[in-house]
Amino acid sequence: VMTNKYSEGYPGARYYGGNEYIDMAETLCQKRALEAFRLDPAKWGVNVQPLSGSPSNFQVYTALLKAHDRIMALDLPHGGHLSHGYQTDTKKISAVSIF
């Protein structure tokens, strides 16, 4: 249920659909984290999301590529990821677009 699934965003407001179980798990984790530190949920929030693969991808790109080198990746609407250098006709979305 929780493999091979992107879950960008926050519970109830994800970029991709089909994240009901991930939303439930993340919400439960947030609740338990607040309880563990005896924090009032009306006053406090907590982000329990791990770091994404984007920082890792960027480290690899900067270590192995020079500016204007090329990588091959899928376009975002076809299964690609923002960290692969996504850009529109008018704007570069990620720093990786320089490669």
LUMPAKOL-895675 format. One record per residue (C-alpha): residue number from 1; chain; z negated, x, y negated. Coordinates in Angstrom, 1 decimal, padded with zeros to 4 digits. Last residue first. Example, Ala and Ser with C-alpha at 12.3 -4.5 7.8 and 13.67 -1.06 7.14 Angstrom:
<node resi="2" chain="A" z="-007.1" x="013.7" y="001.1"/>
<node resi="1" chain="A" z="-007.8" x="012.3" y="004.5"/>
//
This chain:
<node resi="99" chain="A" z="016.2" x="022.7" y="-021.0"/>
<node resi="98" chain="A" z="015.3" x="021.3" y="-024.4"/>
<node resi="97" chain="A" z="014.9" x="017.8" y="-023.0"/>
<node resi="96" chain="A" z="011.7" x="019.1" y="-021.3"/>
<node resi="95" chain="A" z="009.9" x="018.3" y="-024.5"/>
<node resi="94" chain="A" z="010.1" x="014.6" y="-023.7"/>
<node resi="93" chain="A" z="011.7" x="011.5" y="-025.2"/>
<node resi="92" chain="A" z="014.7" x="013.1" y="-027.0"/>
<node resi="91" chain="A" z="016.1" x="010.6" y="-029.5"/>
<node resi="90" chain="A" z="019.3" x="008.9" y="-030.6"/>
<node resi="89" chain="A" z="021.5" x="008.6" y="-027.5"/>
<node resi="88" chain="A" z="018.4" x="008.3" y="-025.4"/>
<node resi="87" chain="A" z="016.5" x="011.1" y="-023.7"/>
<node resi="86" chain="A" z="014.8" x="011.8" y="-020.4"/>
<node resi="85" chain="A" z="013.9" x="015.4" y="-019.6"/>
<node resi="84" chain="A" z="012.6" x="015.3" y="-016.1"/>
<node resi="83" chain="A" z="009.1" x="014.5" y="-017.4"/>
<node resi="82" chain="A" z="010.2" x="011.0" y="-018.1"/>
<node resi="81" chain="A" z="010.9" x="010.4" y="-014.4"/>
<node resi="80" chain="A" z="014.0" x="009.5" y="-012.5"/>
<node resi="79" chain="A" z="014.4" x="006.4" y="-010.3"/>
<node resi="78" chain="A" z="017.7" x="004.9" y="-011.5"/>
<node resi="77" chain="A" z="016.4" x="003.5" y="-014.8"/>
<node resi="76" chain="A" z="015.0" x="007.0" y="-015.7"/>
<node resi="75" chain="A" z="018.2" x="008.9" y="-015.0"/>
<node resi="74" chain="A" z="018.0" x="011.0" y="-011.9"/>
<node resi="73" chain="A" z="017.5" x="014.7" y="-012.2"/>
<node resi="72" chain="A" z="019.6" x="017.9" y="-012.3"/>
<node resi="71" chain="A" z="018.2" x="020.8" y="-014.2"/>
<node resi="70" chain="A" z="020.1" x="022.8" y="-016.9"/>
<node resi="69" chain="A" z="019.1" x="025.9" y="-018.9"/>
<node resi="68" chain="A" z="019.2" x="025.2" y="-022.7"/>
<node resi="67" chain="A" z="016.0" x="027.0" y="-023.4"/>
<node resi="66" chain="A" z="015.1" x="029.3" y="-020.5"/>
<node resi="65" chain="A" z="013.9" x="028.0" y="-017.1"/>
<node resi="64" chain="A" z="011.4" x="029.2" y="-014.5"/>
<node resi="63" chain="A" z="008.0" x="029.3" y="-016.1"/>
<node resi="62" chain="A" z="008.7" x="026.6" y="-018.8"/>
<node resi="61" chain="A" z="010.1" x="024.2" y="-016.2"/>
<node resi="60" chain="A" z="007.3" x="024.8" y="-013.7"/>
<node resi="59" chain="A" z="004.7" x="024.2" y="-016.3"/>
<node resi="58" chain="A" z="006.4" x="021.1" y="-017.5"/>
<node resi="57" chain="A" z="006.5" x="019.6" y="-014.0"/>
<node resi="56" chain="A" z="002.8" x="020.3" y="-013.6"/>
<node resi="55" chain="A" z="002.0" x="018.6" y="-016.9"/>
<node resi="54" chain="A" z="004.1" x="015.6" y="-015.9"/>
<node resi="53" chain="A" z="002.6" x="015.2" y="-012.4"/>
<node resi="52" chain="A" z="000.0" x="012.9" y="-013.9"/>
<node resi="51" chain="A" z="-003.7" x="013.7" y="-014.7"/>
<node resi="50" chain="A" z="-006.0" x="011.4" y="-012.8"/>
<node resi="49" chain="A" z="-006.8" x="007.9" y="-014.1"/>
<node resi="48" chain="A" z="-010.4" x="007.0" y="-014.5"/>
<node resi="47" chain="A" z="-010.3" x="006.1" y="-018.2"/>
<node resi="46" chain="A" z="-013.6" x="004.7" y="-019.3"/>
<node resi="45" chain="A" z="-014.6" x="002.1" y="-021.9"/>
<node resi="44" chain="A" z="-017.8" x="001.7" y="-023.7"/>
<node resi="43" chain="A" z="-019.5" x="-000.9" y="-026.0"/>
<node resi="42" chain="A" z="-019.0" x="-004.2" y="-024.1"/>
<node resi="41" chain="A" z="-018.9" x="-002.2" y="-020.8"/>
<node resi="40" chain="A" z="-022.6" x="-001.1" y="-021.5"/>
<node resi="39" chain="A" z="-023.1" x="002.3" y="-020.0"/>
<node resi="38" chain="A" z="-025.6" x="003.1" y="-017.3"/>
<node resi="37" chain="A" z="-023.8" x="006.3" y="-016.3"/>
<node resi="36" chain="A" z="-023.1" x="005.2" y="-012.8"/>
<node resi="35" chain="A" z="-022.6" x="001.6" y="-014.0"/>
<node resi="34" chain="A" z="-019.7" x="002.7" y="-016.3"/>
<node resi="33" chain="A" z="-018.1" x="004.7" y="-013.5"/>
<node resi="32" chain="A" z="-018.6" x="001.8" y="-011.1"/>
<node resi="31" chain="A" z="-016.8" x="-000.6" y="-013.4"/>
<node resi="30" chain="A" z="-013.9" x="001.8" y="-014.1"/>
<node resi="29" chain="A" z="-013.5" x="002.4" y="-010.3"/>
<node resi="28" chain="A" z="-013.4" x="-001.3" y="-009.7"/>
<node resi="27" chain="A" z="-010.7" x="-001.7" y="-012.4"/>
<node resi="26" chain="A" z="-008.7" x="001.1" y="-010.9"/>
<node resi="25" chain="A" z="-008.9" x="-000.3" y="-007.4"/>
<node resi="24" chain="A" z="-007.9" x="-003.8" y="-008.4"/>
<node resi="23" chain="A" z="-005.0" x="-002.5" y="-010.6"/>
<node resi="22" chain="A" z="-003.8" x="-000.3" y="-007.8"/>
<node resi="21" chain="A" z="-003.9" x="-003.4" y="-005.5"/>
<node resi="20" chain="A" z="-001.8" x="-005.5" y="-008.0"/>
<node resi="19" chain="A" z="000.7" x="-002.7" y="-008.8"/>
<node resi="18" chain="A" z="003.9" x="-004.6" y="-007.8"/>
<node resi="17" chain="A" z="005.6" x="-004.3" y="-011.2"/>
<node resi="16" chain="A" z="006.4" x="-001.2" y="-013.2"/>
<node resi="15" chain="A" z="005.4" x="-000.4" y="-016.8"/>
<node resi="14" chain="A" z="001.8" x="-001.5" y="-016.1"/>
<node resi="13" chain="A" z="-000.2" x="-003.9" y="-018.3"/>
<node resi="12" chain="A" z="-002.7" x="-005.7" y="-016.1"/>
<node resi="11" chain="A" z="-004.5" x="-002.5" y="-015.2"/>
<node resi="10" chain="A" z="-003.3" x="000.3" y="-017.4"/>
<node resi="9" chain="A" z="000.0" x="002.2" y="-017.8"/>
<node resi="8" chain="A" z="002.1" x="004.0" y="-015.3"/>
<node resi="7" chain="A" z="001.6" x="003.0" y="-011.7"/>
<node resi="6" chain="A" z="004.5" x="004.6" y="-009.8"/>
<node resi="5" chain="A" z="004.4" x="003.8" y="-006.1"/>
<node resi="4" chain="A" z="005.3" x="006.0" y="-003.2"/>
<node resi="3" chain="A" z="001.9" x="005.4" y="-001.6"/>
<node resi="2" chain="A" z="-000.8" x="002.9" y="-002.4"/>
<node resi="1" chain="A" z="000.0" x="000.0" y="000.0"/>
//
